[in-house]
Amino acid sequence: MKVNLSEITNPLFIAFLKAKGVKDGEEAKPWEFTAWIQDKHVEFRQLKGLDKGMTPKPYTEMERKEFGEFLKEEATVKKGDRDGI
């Protein structure tokens, strides 16, 4: 899909685009976002010690905000990394 930042409202997808360095008008593959966000959830849950039991519990409101901050940090650290895009 061709990225049009003015039409994207999903903050998780925006974090993905920033982390991968995808610019307005460039191509992004939705399935790469799916794999990326799943990996980020696993990484975040491990860092926070939330992987207890077979079925992960939903995030609390605070954990949801922390996850958003975690993604922002990822986007800042990895900016310009274009692996897979």
Secondary structure as the mmCIF struct_conf table of DSSP 4:
data_model
#
loop_
_struct_conf.conf_type_id
_struct_conf.id
_struct_conf.beg_label_comp_id
_struct_conf.beg_label_asym_id
_struct_conf.beg_label_seq_id
_struct_conf.end_label_comp_id
_struct_conf.end_label_asym_id
_struct_conf.end_label_seq_id
STRN STRN1 LYS A 2 LYS A 2
HELX_RH_3T_P HELX_RH_3T_P1 LEU A 5 GLU A 7
HELX_RH_AL_P HELX_RH_AL_P1 PRO A 11 LYS A 20
TURN_TY1_P TURN_TY1_P1 GLY A 21 GLY A 21
HELX_LH_PP_P HELX_LH_PP_P1 VAL A 22 LYS A 23
TURN_TY1_P TURN_TY1_P2 ASP A 24 GLY A 25
BEND BEND1 GLU A 26 GLU A 26
STRN STRN2 GLU A 27 GLU A 27
HELX_RH_AL_P HELX_RH_AL_P2 PRO A 30 LYS A 48
TURN_TY1_P TURN_TY1_P3 GLY A 49 GLY A 49
BEND BEND2 GLY A 53 THR A 55
HELX_LH_PP_P HELX_LH_PP_P2 PRO A 56 THR A 60
HELX_RH_AL_P HELX_RH_AL_P3 GLU A 61 LYS A 78
TURN_TY1_P TURN_TY1_P4 LYS A 79 GLY A 80
TURN_TY1_P TURN_TY1_P5 ASP A 83 GLY A 84
#
